[in-house]
Amino acid sequence: MGDRESEAGRGSIIISDREHALPFSKGLTANAIMAAGLSPARAYVVAQAVEDRLRESGRDSVTTEDLRRVTVDTIRAEAGGRYAEAYVKWQTVGGLEIPLIILIGGGTGVGKSTIATQLAARLGIVRIISSDAIREVMKGVFTPAIMPTLYRSSFNADEVVRARLPKSEDAVVVGFRDQVSAVSVGIRALIERAVTEGTDAIIEGAHVVPGFVTPEVGDRAIVVQLVLTVDDEDLHRSHFFVRAHETRSRPVERYLQHFANIRRIQKYVKSLALKHGIPVVPNYNLDATLASVIDLVMTRAEAAQDRAAAPVRTAGGGKR
């Protein structure tokens, strides 16, 4: 009780140049620091150290620039220069007035939804859309007779196309492509809507496939597309046991029964990623994978910032 009273008695540190003179918040600071790639626990420890430094300075107010400087110095001292530099980059590119659209594809069970959720928390993105949700909506529009592959999972859509294919065709890939072609229409529409509204979004799912989803947004948005993979078969298989434990609606037996199809689809999606120059990110460790994805996002955001800052050349060769 005494500690709480002492904490409350110290009062808030005000950020003087922000609208309404908002108080310093460890929670908001920790969220901003997570974008540099630190885990939530480490980010909160650093945010606490930032507050401690501010209080030790004896000031009851700081400017935004002062807070940023103290935060960078604290990250460098507590976590290292790489994270401090990443924080600076993210703070800089965060000023771009265009939305960030992150597209995460990959085979079933590679960890797309987990990465998307963690990434959204670290980057402060509130809109996460699953391509399976888009498929469910489309099922309300198209009957099984019109679009039968929508009524199967991505890894067993071969069951409704096999009968009409010559034996030389890979029914697993054909069924998957059929379903992806349909769902991609909805994905592209959602991307366009997010861009028009200026809203950051993460779209993840097995249907986010290079070559099928090719956003043409120009300079209206930063689009980062990637494909997650799990190359080790045993590790990949273990993901389904974890999912079955966490979600009752996903019995492990169903996925293991179609595991060969799931692996075949992963190989196909990975080949398309390589063909179209889309980054392939191995998912063998959550923190390492998140760090790789955040680095990729920052690199793309920096490139967009550089393009926005570059002088525009007129037809006559001059700058304006």
TILO-596105 format. One record per residue: x, y, z of N, C-alpha, C, O in turn; residue number from 1. Coordinates in steps of 0.1 Angstrom, whole numbers, plus 5000, padded with zeros to 4 digits. Example, Ala and Ser with C-alpha at 12.3 -4.5 7.8 and 13.67 -1.06 7.14 Angstrom:
2
> n.c1,n.c2,n.c3,ca.c1,ca.c2,ca.c3,c.c1,c.c2,c.c3,o.c1,o.c2,o.c3,pos
> 5132,4943,5078,5123,4955,5078,5132,4967,5078,5142,4967,5085,1
> 5128,4978,5071,5137,4989,5071,5129,5000,5079,5134,5011,5080,2
END
This chain:
320
> n.c1,n.c2,n.c3,ca.c1,ca.c2,ca.c3,c.c1,c.c2,c.c3,o.c1,o.c2,o.c3,pos
> 5008,4988,5000,5000,5000,5000,5009,5013,5000,5006,5022,4993,1
> 5019,5012,5008,5028,5024,5009,5035,5027,4996,5036,5039,4993,2
> 5039,5017,4989,5045,5019,4976,5036,5025,4966,5040,5034,4959,3
> 5023,5021,4966,5014,5027,4957,5011,5042,4960,5011,5050,4951,4
> 5010,5045,4973,5008,5059,4977,5020,5067,4973,5019,5079,4969,5
> 5032,5061,4975,5044,5069,4971,5045,5071,4956,5048,5082,4952,6
> 5041,5061,4948,5040,5062,4934,5031,5073,4930,5034,5082,4921,7
> 5019,5073,4936,5009,5083,4932,5013,5097,4936,5010,5106,4929,8
> 5020,5097,4947,5024,5111,4952,5034,5117,4943,5036,5130,4944,9
> 5041,5110,4935,5051,5116,4927,5045,5124,4915,5052,5132,4909,10
> 5033,5121,4912,5026,5128,4901,5030,5123,4887,5040,5116,4886,11
> 5023,5128,4877,5026,5125,4864,5036,5134,4857,5038,5145,4861,12
> 5043,5128,4848,5053,5136,4840,5045,5139,4827,5040,5131,4820,13
> 5044,5152,4824,5036,5157,4813,5044,5159,4801,5056,5164,4801,14
> 5039,5155,4790,5045,5157,4777,5040,5171,4772,5029,5171,4767,15
> 5048,5181,4773,5043,5195,4773,5038,5199,4759,5029,5208,4758,16
> 5044,5194,4748,5041,5199,4735,5031,5190,4728,5028,5192,4716,17
> 5025,5181,4735,5014,5173,4729,5000,5180,4732,4999,5187,4742,18
> 4991,5177,4723,4978,5183,4725,4972,5179,4739,4973,5167,4743,19
> 4967,5188,4746,4961,5186,4759,4971,5182,4770,4968,5178,4781,20
> 4984,5184,4767,4995,5181,4776,4993,5167,4782,4991,5166,4794,21
> 4993,5157,4774,4991,5143,4779,5002,5138,4788,5014,5142,4786,22
> 4999,5130,4798,5009,5125,4807,5017,5113,4800,5012,5107,4791,23
> 5030,5112,4804,5038,5101,4800,5031,5087,4804,5026,5086,4815,24
> 5031,5078,4795,5025,5065,4798,5035,5053,4795,5041,5052,4784,25
> 5038,5045,4805,5047,5034,4803,5041,5024,4793,5048,5018,4785,26
> 5028,5022,4794,5021,5013,4785,5023,5017,4770,5027,5009,4762,27
> 5020,5029,4767,5022,5034,4753,5036,5034,4749,5039,5031,4737,28
> 5045,5037,4758,5059,5037,4755,5064,5023,4752,5072,5021,4743,29
> 5059,5013,4760,5063,4999,4758,5058,4995,4744,5065,4987,4737,30
> 5046,4999,4741,5040,4995,4727,5049,5000,4716,5052,4993,4706,31
> 5053,5013,4718,5062,5019,4707,5076,5012,4707,5081,5010,4696,32
> 5081,5008,4718,5094,5001,4719,5093,4987,4712,5102,4982,4706,33
> 5081,4980,4714,5079,4967,4708,5081,4967,4693,5085,4957,4687,34
> 5078,4978,4687,5080,4979,4672,5094,4978,4668,5097,4975,4657,35
> 5104,4980,4678,5118,4978,4675,5122,4963,4675,5133,4960,4672,36
> 5113,4955,4679,5115,4940,4679,5117,4934,4692,5119,4922,4693,37
> 5116,4942,4703,5117,4936,4717,5104,4929,4720,5093,4933,4716,38
> 5105,4919,4729,5093,4912,4734,5086,4921,4743,5091,4931,4748,39
> 5073,4919,4745,5065,4927,4754,5071,4929,4768,5071,4940,4774,40
> 5076,4918,4774,5082,4918,4787,5094,4927,4787,5096,4936,4796,41
> 5103,4926,4778,5115,4934,4777,5112,4949,4774,5118,4958,4780,42
> 5102,4951,4766,5098,4964,4762,5093,4972,4774,5095,4983,4776,43
> 5085,4965,4783,5080,4971,4795,5091,4974,4805,5091,4985,4811,44
> 5101,4965,4806,5112,4968,4814,5120,4981,4810,5124,4989,4818,45
> 5121,4982,4797,5128,4994,4791,5119,5006,4794,5125,5017,4797,46
> 5106,5005,4792,5097,5016,4794,5098,5021,4809,5097,5033,4812,47
> 5099,5011,4818,5101,5015,4832,5114,5022,4834,5114,5032,4842,48
> 5124,5018,4827,5137,5025,4828,5137,5039,4823,5143,5048,4828,49
> 5129,5041,4812,5127,5054,4807,5120,5063,4817,5124,5074,4819,50
> 5110,5058,4824,5103,5066,4834,5113,5069,4845,5113,5080,4851,51
> 5121,5059,4849,5130,5062,4860,5140,5073,4857,5143,5081,4865,52
> 5145,5073,4844,5154,5083,4840,5147,5097,4840,5153,5107,4844,53
> 5135,5097,4836,5128,5110,4835,5126,5116,4850,5128,5128,4852,54
> 5123,5107,4859,5121,5111,4873,5134,5115,4879,5134,5125,4887,55
> 5144,5108,4876,5158,5111,4882,5162,5125,4877,5170,5131,4884,56
> 5157,5129,4865,5161,5142,4860,5155,5154,4868,5159,5165,4867,57
> 5144,5150,4876,5138,5160,4884,5128,5169,4877,5122,5178,4883,58
> 5125,5165,4865,5115,5174,4857,5101,5168,4858,5099,5156,4860,59
> 5091,5176,4858,5077,5172,4858,5071,5173,4844,5059,5170,4842,60
> 5079,5177,4834,5074,5178,4820,5086,5176,4811,5097,5180,4814,61
> 5083,5171,4799,5093,5169,4788,5086,5172,4775,5074,5171,4774,62
> 5094,5175,4765,5089,5176,4751,5089,5163,4745,5096,5154,4750,63
> 5083,5162,4734,5083,5149,4726,5097,5145,4722,5101,5134,4722,64
> 5104,5155,4718,5118,5153,4713,5127,5148,4725,5135,5139,4723,65
> 5125,5154,4736,5133,5150,4748,5129,5135,4752,5138,5127,4755,66
> 5116,5132,4751,5112,5119,4755,5118,5109,4745,5122,5098,4748,67
> 5118,5112,4732,5124,5104,4722,5139,5101,4724,5143,5090,4723,68
> 5146,5112,4728,5160,5111,4730,5163,5102,4742,5172,5093,4741,69
> 5156,5104,4753,5157,5096,4765,5154,5081,4762,5161,5072,4766,70
> 5143,5079,4754,5139,5065,4751,5150,5058,4742,5153,5046,4745,71
> 5156,5065,4733,5166,5059,4724,5178,5056,4733,5184,5045,4732,72
> 5182,5065,4741,5194,5062,4750,5192,5051,4759,5201,5043,4762,73
> 5179,5050,4764,5176,5039,4773,5176,5025,4766,5181,5015,4771,74
> 5170,5025,4754,5170,5013,4747,5184,5008,4744,5187,4996,4745,75
> 5192,5018,4740,5206,5014,4737,5213,5008,4749,5221,4999,4748,76
> 5211,5014,4761,5217,5009,4773,5212,4996,4778,5219,4988,4783,77
> 5198,4994,4776,5192,4982,4782,5191,4971,4772,5192,4959,4776,78
> 5191,4973,4759,5189,4963,4749,5199,4962,4738,5201,4952,4732,79
> 5206,4973,4736,5216,4973,4726,5213,4983,4714,5202,4987,4712,80
> 5224,4986,4707,5223,4996,4696,5214,4992,4685,5207,5000,4679,81
> 5213,4979,4682,5204,4974,4670,5190,4978,4673,5183,4983,4664,82
> 5185,4976,4685,5171,4979,4689,5169,4994,4689,5158,4999,4686,83
> 5179,5001,4694,5178,5016,4694,5177,5021,4680,5168,5030,4677,84
> 5185,5016,4671,5184,5021,4657,5170,5017,4651,5165,5025,4643,85
> 5165,5005,4654,5153,5001,4648,5141,5010,4654,5132,5013,4646,86
> 5142,5014,4666,5132,5023,4672,5132,5036,4665,5122,5042,4661,87
> 5144,5041,4662,5145,5054,4655,5139,5053,4641,5132,5062,4637,88
> 5142,5042,4634,5137,5040,4621,5121,5040,4621,5115,5047,4613,89
> 5116,5032,4631,5102,5031,4632,5095,5044,4635,5084,5047,4630,90
> 5101,5052,4644,5095,5065,4648,5095,5074,4636,5086,5082,4634,91
> 5106,5073,4627,5107,5082,4616,5097,5078,4605,5090,5087,4600,92
> 5096,5065,4602,5087,5061,4591,5072,5062,4596,5063,5062,4587,93
> 5070,5062,4609,5057,5063,4614,5050,5076,4610,5038,5077,4611,94
> 5058,5086,4606,5052,5099,4602,5047,5099,4587,5041,5108,4583,95
> 5049,5088,4580,5043,5087,4567,5028,5087,4567,5022,5079,4575,96
> 5022,5095,4559,5007,5096,4560,5000,5086,4549,4991,5090,4543,97
> 5005,5074,4548,4999,5064,4540,4998,5051,4548,5006,5049,4557,98
> 4988,5043,4545,4986,5031,4553,4996,5020,4551,5003,5019,4540,99
> 4998,5011,4561,5007,5000,4560,4998,4987,4559,4990,4985,4567,100
> 5000,4980,4548,4993,4968,4545,5003,4956,4545,5012,4956,4537,101
> 5001,4947,4555,5010,4935,4556,5002,4923,4552,4992,4920,4557,102
> 5008,4915,4542,5002,4903,4537,5010,4891,4541,5022,4890,4537,103
> 5004,4882,4549,5012,4870,4554,5005,4858,4548,4994,4854,4552,104
> 5013,4851,4539,5008,4838,4534,5016,4826,4539,5026,4828,4547,105
> 5013,4815,4534,5020,4803,4538,5010,4791,4540,4998,4793,4541,106
> 5015,4779,4540,5007,4767,4541,5000,4767,4555,5002,4774,4564,107
> 4990,4757,4556,4983,4755,4568,4992,4751,4579,5001,4742,4577,108
> 4991,4757,4591,4998,4753,4603,5012,4758,4604,5020,4753,4612,109
> 5016,4768,4597,5030,4774,4598,5030,4785,4608,5041,4790,4610,110
> 5019,4789,4613,5019,4800,4624,5016,4814,4619,5019,4824,4625,111
> 5008,4815,4608,5004,4828,4602,4996,4836,4612,4999,4848,4614,112
> 4986,4830,4618,4977,4838,4627,4985,4843,4639,4982,4854,4644,113
> 4993,4834,4644,5001,4838,4656,5011,4849,4653,5011,4859,4661,114
> 5018,4848,4642,5027,4859,4638,5019,4872,4636,5023,4883,4640,115
> 5007,4871,4629,4999,4883,4626,4994,4890,4639,4995,4902,4640,116
> 4990,4882,4649,4985,4887,4661,4996,4894,4669,4995,4906,4674,117
> 5008,4888,4670,5019,4894,4677,5024,4906,4670,5028,4916,4676,118
> 5025,4905,4657,5030,4917,4648,5020,4929,4650,5025,4940,4651,119
> 5007,4926,4650,4998,4937,4652,5000,4944,4665,4999,4956,4666,120
> 5002,4936,4676,5004,4942,4689,5016,4951,4689,5016,4961,4696,121
> 5027,4946,4683,5040,4953,4683,5040,4966,4675,5047,4976,4678,122
> 5032,4965,4664,5032,4977,4654,5020,4986,4656,5018,4996,4650,123
> 5011,4982,4666,5000,4990,4669,4989,4990,4658,4982,5000,4655,124
> 4988,4979,4651,4978,4977,4641,4965,4970,4646,4967,4959,4653,125
> 4954,4975,4644,4942,4970,4651,4933,4961,4641,4925,4954,4646,126
> 4936,4962,4628,4928,4954,4619,4936,4942,4614,4945,4943,4606,127
> 4931,4930,4618,4937,4917,4613,4926,4910,4606,4915,4908,4612,128
> 4928,4906,4594,4918,4899,4586,4923,4885,4581,4934,4884,4576,129
> 4915,4875,4584,4919,4861,4580,4913,4858,4566,4901,4861,4564,130
> 4921,4852,4557,4915,4849,4544,4904,4838,4546,4896,4836,4537,131
> 4905,4830,4556,4894,4820,4559,4881,4827,4561,4870,4822,4558,132
> 4881,4839,4568,4869,4847,4570,4863,4852,4557,4851,4852,4555,133
> 4872,4856,4548,4868,4860,4535,4861,4848,4528,4851,4850,4521,134
> 4867,4836,4529,4861,4824,4522,4847,4821,4528,4838,4818,4520,135
> 4845,4823,4541,4832,4821,4547,4822,4830,4542,4810,4826,4539,136
> 4826,4843,4540,4816,4853,4534,4813,4849,4520,4801,4850,4516,137
> 4822,4845,4512,4820,4841,4498,4811,4829,4497,4804,4827,4488,138
> 4811,4820,4507,4803,4808,4507,4788,4812,4509,4779,4805,4504,139
> 4786,4824,4514,4772,4829,4515,4767,4835,4502,4755,4838,4501,140
> 4776,4837,4493,4772,4842,4480,4772,4832,4469,4763,4832,4460,141
> 4781,4822,4469,4782,4812,4459,4778,4798,4464,4782,4794,4475,142
> 4769,4792,4457,4765,4778,4461,4776,4768,4458,4785,4771,4451,143
> 4775,4756,4465,4785,4746,4462,4785,4742,4447,4795,4737,4442,144
> 4773,4743,4441,4772,4739,4426,4780,4749,4418,4786,4745,4408,145
> 4781,4762,4422,4788,4772,4414,4803,4772,4417,4811,4772,4408,146
> 4806,4771,4430,4820,4772,4434,4823,4761,4444,4824,4765,4456,147
> 4824,4749,4441,4825,4738,4450,4838,4738,4459,4837,4734,4471,148
> 4849,4743,4454,4861,4743,4462,4861,4752,4474,4868,4751,4483,149
> 4852,4762,4474,4850,4771,4485,4845,4763,4498,4847,4767,4509,150
> 4839,4752,4495,4833,4744,4506,4842,4733,4511,4838,4724,4518,151
> 4855,4734,4508,4865,4725,4513,4876,4733,4519,4877,4745,4517,152
> 4884,4727,4527,4896,4734,4532,4906,4735,4521,4905,4728,4511,153
> 4916,4744,4522,4926,4746,4512,4933,4734,4508,4938,4732,4497,154
> 4935,4725,4518,4944,4713,4516,4936,4701,4512,4942,4690,4509,155
> 4922,4702,4511,4915,4690,4505,4905,4694,4495,4895,4687,4492,156
> 4907,4706,4488,4899,4710,4477,4900,4701,4465,4892,4701,4456,157
> 4911,4692,4465,4913,4683,4454,4901,4673,4453,4899,4667,4443,158
> 4894,4671,4464,4883,4661,4464,4872,4665,4455,4864,4656,4450,159
> 4870,4678,4451,4859,4682,4442,4864,4685,4428,4856,4688,4419,160
> 4877,4684,4426,4882,4686,4412,4889,4674,4406,4891,4673,4394,161
> 4892,4664,4414,4899,4652,4409,4892,4645,4398,4899,4641,4388,162
> 4879,4644,4399,4872,4636,4389,4873,4642,4375,4872,4635,4365,163
> 4874,4655,4374,4874,4661,4361,4888,4664,4355,4890,4669,4345,164
> 4898,4659,4362,4912,4661,4358,4919,4649,4352,4916,4638,4357,165
> 4927,4651,4342,4935,4639,4337,4945,4635,4348,4948,4643,4357,166
> 4949,4623,4348,4958,4617,4359,4971,4625,4360,4977,4624,4370,167
> 4975,4631,4349,4988,4638,4349,4987,4651,4357,4998,4656,4361,168
> 4975,4656,4360,4974,4669,4367,4975,4666,4382,4971,4656,4387,169
> 4981,4675,4389,4982,4675,4404,4969,4680,4410,4968,4693,4411,170
> 4960,4672,4414,4947,4676,4419,4948,4685,4431,4940,4694,4433,171
> 4958,4682,4440,4959,4690,4452,4962,4704,4449,4956,4714,4454,172
> 4971,4707,4439,4975,4720,4435,4964,4727,4428,4961,4739,4430,173
> 4957,4719,4419,4946,4725,4411,4935,4729,4420,4929,4740,4418,174
> 4931,4721,4429,4920,4724,4439,4924,4736,4447,4915,4745,4449,175
> 4936,4737,4451,4941,4748,4459,4940,4761,4451,4936,4771,4456,176
> 4945,4760,4439,4945,4772,4430,4931,4777,4427,4929,4789,4427,177
> 4922,4768,4425,4908,4771,4423,4902,4779,4434,4896,4790,4432,178
> 4905,4775,4447,4900,4782,4458,4907,4795,4460,4900,4805,4463,179
> 4920,4795,4458,4928,4808,4460,4923,4818,4450,4922,4830,4453,180
> 4920,4814,4437,4916,4824,4427,4903,4831,4431,4902,4843,4429,181
> 4894,4823,4437,4881,4829,4442,4883,4838,4454,4879,4850,4454,182
> 4891,4834,4464,4892,4842,4476,4901,4854,4474,4899,4864,4480,183
> 4910,4853,4464,4919,4865,4461,4911,4877,4456,4915,4888,4459,184
> 4899,4875,4450,4891,4886,4446,4887,4894,4459,4887,4906,4459,185
> 4883,4887,4469,4879,4894,4482,4891,4900,4489,4890,4911,4494,186
> 4903,4894,4488,4915,4899,4494,4918,4913,4487,4921,4922,4494,187
> 4918,4913,4474,4921,4925,4467,4912,4936,4470,4916,4948,4471,188
> 4899,4933,4471,4889,4943,4475,4891,4949,4489,4890,4961,4491,189
> 4895,4940,4498,4898,4945,4512,4911,4954,4512,4911,4964,4519,190
> 4921,4950,4504,4933,4959,4503,4929,4972,4498,4933,4983,4503,191
> 4921,4973,4487,4917,4985,4481,4909,4994,4491,4911,5006,4492,192
> 4901,4987,4499,4893,4995,4509,4902,5001,4519,4900,5012,4523,193
> 4911,4993,4524,4920,4998,4535,4928,5009,4530,4931,5019,4537,194
> 4933,5009,4517,4941,5019,4511,4932,5032,4510,4937,5043,4513,195
> 4920,5030,4505,4911,5042,4503,4908,5048,4517,4907,5061,4518,196
> 4906,5040,4527,4903,5046,4541,4915,5050,4548,4914,5057,4558,197
> 4927,5047,4543,4939,5051,4550,4941,5043,4563,4947,5048,4572,198
> 4937,5030,4563,4938,5022,4575,4948,5011,4574,4949,5004,4564,199
> 4957,5010,4584,4967,4999,4585,4959,4986,4586,4949,4985,4593,200
> 4965,4975,4580,4958,4962,4581,4968,4951,4579,4978,4953,4572,201
> 4965,4940,4585,4973,4927,4583,4963,4917,4578,4952,4915,4584,202
> 4966,4912,4566,4957,4901,4560,4966,4888,4560,4976,4888,4554,203
> 4961,4878,4566,4969,4866,4567,4960,4854,4563,4948,4854,4564,204
> 4967,4844,4558,4959,4831,4554,4966,4824,4543,4975,4828,4536,205
> 4961,4811,4541,4966,4803,4531,4964,4808,4517,4970,4804,4508,206
> 4954,4817,4516,4950,4822,4503,4958,4834,4499,4956,4839,4488,207
> 4967,4839,4507,4975,4851,4504,4987,4845,4497,4998,4843,4503,208
> 4985,4843,4484,4995,4836,4476,5002,4845,4465,4995,4852,4458,209
> 5015,4846,4465,5022,4854,4455,5017,4851,4441,5015,4839,4437,210
> 5015,4861,4433,5010,4859,4419,4995,4860,4418,4990,4864,4408,211
> 4988,4856,4429,4973,4858,4429,4969,4871,4435,4959,4877,4431,212
> 4976,4875,4446,4973,4888,4452,4985,4897,4449,4996,4896,4455,213
> 4983,4906,4439,4993,4915,4435,4987,4929,4436,4982,4934,4426,214
> 4988,4935,4448,4982,4949,4450,4988,4959,4440,5001,4960,4440,215
> 4980,4967,4434,4985,4978,4425,4980,4991,4432,4971,4997,4428,216
> 4988,4995,4442,4984,5006,4450,4993,5018,4448,4991,5029,4453,217
> 5004,5016,4440,5013,5027,4437,5019,5033,4450,5024,5025,4459,218
> 5019,5046,4451,5024,5053,4463,5014,5056,4474,5016,5064,4483,219
> 5002,5049,4472,4991,5052,4482,4992,5044,4494,4985,5047,4504,220
> 5001,5034,4495,5002,5026,4507,5016,5019,4506,5022,5018,4496,221
> 5020,5014,4518,5032,5006,4519,5027,4991,4520,5020,4988,4530,222
> 5030,4983,4510,5025,4969,4510,5037,4960,4513,5047,4961,4505,223
> 5036,4952,4523,5047,4942,4526,5041,4929,4525,5032,4925,4533,224
> 5045,4921,4516,5040,4907,4514,5051,4897,4517,5063,4899,4514,225
> 5048,4886,4524,5058,4876,4528,5051,4863,4529,5039,4862,4530,226
> 5059,4852,4528,5054,4839,4530,5061,4832,4541,5074,4832,4542,227
> 5054,4826,4551,5060,4819,4562,5061,4804,4558,5052,4799,4551,228
> 5072,4798,4562,5073,4784,4560,5078,4777,4573,5084,4783,4581,229
> 5076,4764,4573,5082,4755,4584,5088,4743,4576,5081,4734,4572,230
> 5101,4744,4574,5107,4734,4565,5108,4720,4572,5107,4710,4566,231
> 5110,4720,4585,5112,4708,4593,5098,4701,4594,5089,4707,4600,232
> 5097,4689,4589,5084,4682,4589,5079,4679,4603,5067,4681,4606,233
> 5088,4675,4612,5084,4672,4626,5079,4684,4633,5069,4684,4641,234
> 5086,4695,4631,5082,4708,4638,5068,4712,4632,5060,4717,4640,235
> 5067,4711,4619,5054,4715,4613,5043,4707,4618,5032,4712,4622,236
> 5045,4694,4619,5035,4685,4625,5031,4688,4639,5019,4687,4643,237
> 5041,4692,4647,5039,4696,4661,5029,4708,4662,5022,4709,4673,238
> 5029,4717,4653,5021,4729,4653,5006,4725,4654,4998,4732,4661,239
> 5002,4714,4648,4988,4710,4648,4984,4704,4662,4973,4706,4666,240
> 4993,4698,4669,4990,4694,4682,4988,4706,4692,4979,4706,4700,241
> 4996,4716,4690,4995,4728,4698,4981,4735,4695,4974,4739,4704,242
> 4978,4736,4682,4965,4742,4678,4953,4734,4683,4943,4740,4687,243
> 4954,4721,4683,4943,4713,4688,4941,4715,4703,4930,4715,4708,244
> 4952,4717,4710,4951,4720,4724,4945,4733,4727,4937,4735,4737,245
> 4948,4743,4719,4943,4757,4721,4929,4759,4715,4922,4768,4720,246
> 4925,4751,4705,4912,4754,4698,4905,4741,4696,4910,4732,4689,247
> 4894,4739,4702,4887,4726,4701,4882,4723,4687,4880,4712,4684,248
> 4879,4734,4680,4873,4732,4666,4884,4727,4656,4880,4726,4644,249
> 4896,4725,4660,4907,4721,4651,4913,4708,4655,4924,4707,4661,250
> 4906,4696,4653,4911,4683,4657,4924,4680,4650,4924,4681,4637,251
> 4934,4675,4657,4946,4672,4650,4946,4662,4640,4953,4662,4630,252
> 4937,4652,4642,4936,4641,4633,4933,4645,4618,4938,4639,4609,253
> 4924,4655,4617,4921,4660,4603,4933,4666,4596,4934,4663,4584,254
> 4941,4673,4603,4953,4679,4597,4963,4668,4594,4970,4669,4583,255
> 4965,4659,4603,4975,4649,4600,4971,4640,4589,4980,4634,4582,256
> 4958,4638,4588,4953,4629,4576,4957,4636,4563,4959,4628,4553,257
> 4957,4649,4563,4960,4656,4550,4974,4662,4550,4976,4672,4543,258
> 4983,4657,4559,4995,4664,4561,5004,4664,4548,5011,4674,4545,259
> 5003,4653,4540,5011,4653,4528,5006,4664,4518,5014,4670,4511,260
> 4993,4666,4518,4987,4677,4509,4992,4690,4514,4995,4699,4506,261
> 4992,4692,4527,4996,4705,4533,5011,4708,4530,5014,4719,4526,262
> 5019,4698,4530,5033,4700,4527,5035,4702,4512,5043,4710,4508,263
> 5027,4696,4504,5028,4698,4489,5024,4713,4486,5030,4719,4478,264
> 5013,4718,4493,5009,4731,4490,5019,4741,4495,5022,4751,4488,265
> 5026,4738,4507,5036,4747,4511,5047,4748,4501,5052,4759,4498,266
> 5051,4737,4495,5062,4737,4485,5058,4745,4473,5066,4753,4467,267
> 5045,4744,4469,5040,4751,4458,5040,4766,4460,5045,4774,4452,268
> 5035,4770,4472,5034,4785,4476,5049,4791,4477,5051,4802,4472,269
> 5058,4783,4482,5071,4787,4484,5078,4790,4470,5085,4799,4468,270
> 5075,4781,4460,5080,4782,4447,5075,4795,4440,5082,4802,4433,271
> 5062,4798,4443,5056,4810,4437,5062,4823,4444,5065,4833,4437,272
> 5065,4822,4457,5072,4833,4463,5086,4836,4457,5089,4847,4454,273
> 5093,4825,4455,5106,4827,4449,5105,4832,4434,5113,4841,4430,274
> 5095,4828,4427,5093,4832,4413,5090,4847,4413,5094,4854,4404,275
> 5082,4852,4422,5077,4866,4422,5085,4875,4431,5081,4887,4432,276
> 5096,4870,4437,5104,4878,4445,5099,4882,4458,5102,4893,4463,277
> 5090,4874,4464,5084,4877,4477,5092,4870,4487,5096,4858,4486,278
> 5096,4877,4498,5104,4871,4509,5098,4859,4515,5086,4859,4518,279
> 5106,4849,4517,5102,4836,4524,5109,4837,4538,5121,4838,4539,280
> 5100,4836,4548,5105,4837,4562,5103,4824,4569,5092,4821,4572,281
> 5114,4817,4573,5112,4804,4581,5107,4807,4595,5112,4816,4601,282
> 5097,4800,4599,5092,4802,4612,5096,4790,4621,5088,4781,4623,283
> 5107,4792,4628,5112,4781,4637,5112,4786,4651,5113,4778,4661,284
> 5111,4799,4653,5111,4805,4666,5104,4818,4666,5106,4827,4657,285
> 5094,4820,4675,5085,4832,4674,5092,4845,4674,5090,4853,4666,286
> 5101,4847,4684,5108,4860,4685,5117,4862,4673,5118,4874,4668,287
> 5124,4852,4668,5133,4854,4657,5125,4857,4644,5129,4866,4636,288
> 5113,4850,4643,5105,4853,4631,5099,4867,4632,5099,4874,4621,289
> 5094,4871,4643,5089,4885,4645,5099,4895,4642,5097,4905,4635,290
> 5112,4893,4646,5122,4902,4644,5125,4903,4629,5127,4914,4623,291
> 5125,4892,4622,5127,4892,4607,5116,4899,4600,5119,4907,4591,292
> 5104,4897,4604,5092,4904,4597,5093,4919,4600,5090,4927,4591,293
> 5096,4923,4612,5096,4937,4616,5108,4944,4608,5106,4955,4603,294
> 5119,4937,4607,5130,4942,4599,5125,4944,4584,5129,4955,4578,295
> 5118,4935,4579,5113,4936,4565,5103,4948,4564,5104,4955,4554,296
> 5094,4949,4573,5085,4960,4573,5092,4973,4574,5089,4983,4566,297
> 5102,4975,4582,5109,4987,4584,5117,4990,4571,5118,5002,4567,298
> 5123,4980,4565,5130,4983,4552,5121,4988,4541,5125,4997,4534,299
> 5109,4982,4540,5100,4987,4530,5095,5001,4534,5093,5009,4525,300
> 5092,5003,4546,5088,5017,4551,5098,5027,4548,5095,5038,4544,301
> 5111,5024,4551,5122,5033,4548,5123,5036,4533,5125,5048,4529,302
> 5121,5026,4525,5121,5028,4510,5110,5037,4506,5112,5046,4497,303
> 5098,5036,4512,5087,5044,4509,5090,5059,4513,5086,5068,4506,304
> 5096,5060,4525,5100,5073,4529,5110,5080,4520,5108,5092,4517,305
> 5119,5073,4516,5130,5078,4506,5123,5083,4493,5127,5093,4488,306
> 5113,5075,4488,5106,5079,4476,5098,5091,4478,5098,5100,4470,307
> 5092,5092,4490,5084,5104,4493,5092,5117,4494,5088,5128,4491,308
> 5105,5115,4499,5114,5126,4501,5121,5130,4489,5127,5141,4488,309
> 5122,5121,4479,5130,5124,4467,5124,5135,4459,5112,5136,4458,310
> 5132,5144,4453,5127,5155,4445,5120,5149,4432,5126,5140,4426,311
> 5109,5155,4428,5102,5150,4416,5109,5158,4404,5110,5170,4404,312
> 5112,5150,4394,5118,5156,4382,5107,5159,4372,5099,5151,4369,313
> 5108,5171,4366,5098,5175,4356,5102,5169,4343,5113,5163,4341,314
> 5093,5171,4333,5096,5166,4319,5109,5171,4314,5116,5165,4306,315
> 5112,5184,4317,5124,5190,4312,5137,5186,4319,5147,5191,4316,316
> 5135,5178,4329,5147,5173,4337,5150,5181,4349,5159,5177,4357,317
> 5142,5192,4352,5145,5199,4364,5138,5193,4376,5130,5183,4375,318
> 5140,5199,4388,5134,5194,4400,5124,5204,4405,5124,5216,4402,319
> 5114,5198,4412,5104,5206,4419,5100,5200,4432,5091,5206,4439,320
END
